[in-house]
Structure formats: structure tokens, C-alpha cells
Amino acid sequence: MTEQPSLIEYPCDFPIKIMGKAQQDFTQTTLAIVKYHAPDFDTATMAVKTSKQGTYLSITCTIRATSRAQLDALYQALSQHPMVSVVL
């Protein structure tokens, strides 16, 4: 199978939205995963929103993506974590 050319030019700023139930340590846990895959991530740029009823959290992290492999690994790690419901 041949790899298709990427539509994204690396390196680039790439926003990732992470959603899950509002529970203790959700923000810290997801931040640790993001920092593992993007060590230069600036935590000051992280945006956290709570759902209207306070049940869910939405975290947006804009990382400096260096490759498709980096993004794939980050998405996979976040998606497989039990605290995370959705990754966009």
C-alpha cells in the first residue's frame, strides 16, 4: 500500500479537541498525554470549557505538529484512554 501525500505541511500548529466526563484529574491526565507526544506544548494555550450542565469537559490543545506519525500516536493514545470520550 502506498502512502498518500499529506494535506498538511509540517511543522504546523494543529488544534486537538479532547472531550470527556468532568471528573477529577481529567485535565491533568489529558495534559500529560499531550505533553508526552508534544513536549514543547505550551500549557498556557490550553482552553478548557465545561458543558452547560457541568457533566463534560472540552479541552482544546494547539500543538506544534512535526509529523503525521506524531499526530497519529497522539490521537491513538488519547482515544484509548478510558477518561476520554471523543478526540477531534
Helices and strands as residue ranges (DSSP letters): E 12-21, H 26-37, G 43-45, E 47-50, E 56-65, H 68-80, E 84-87
